[in-house]
Amino acid sequence: MLREAREAFSRFWPLTRGDRGWLGAIIGCVVVVVVVVVVALAETAAIPLRRTRRTAR
């Protein structure tokens, strides 16, 4: 079944090994950028919370 799925996928989206390598590199970079942005936003959102807690005490 997996073999048939791979064959069907390769018919509709034929990629060479070089294309797959570049595609993997691009997807990896996109994932890294998304993670960095999410972490930066979470840190930015956490900064005002820390200040309000300190001033509330």
N, C-alpha and C positions, 0 to 999 in steps of 0.2 A: 504494500500500500504506500509506503514512504517513497519507494522507487517511482511509482506512478505519479505521485504528487510532484516529485522533483522534475520528472520528465514533462509534465503538463506546465509547470512553472517556467521551465527553460524554453518551452515553445512560445509562451506569451511574453516572456521577458528575457531574451537571449543576452547574456552578458559573458564576456570573456573573463579569464582569470584576472587580467589587469584591471578591467572595469570593476570587478568585485572588490579588488584591493583598494582602489580609489574610493569606491562607494563606502566601504567599511571605514576608511580613514575619515571621510567626510561625516559619516554618521557618528563616529567616535568624537570628533571635534564638536559637533552640535550637542551631543549629550554633555560634554564637559562644560560648554558655554551655558547650557540650561541649568546645570547644577550650580555653577558659580553665581549665576543671576539669582537663583532661588535662595542660596545661602546669603548673598548680599542683602536681598530684600528682607529675609528673616532677621538678620542682624540689625538692619536699619529699623525694622519694626520693634525690635526688642530694646533699643536704646531709650526711647521715651518711657517705656514701661519701667526700666530701671531707675530713671530719674524721678518719676512720680512716686515710686515706692520709697526712695530715700527721703524725699521732701515730705512725704506724708507722715513719716515717723517723727 
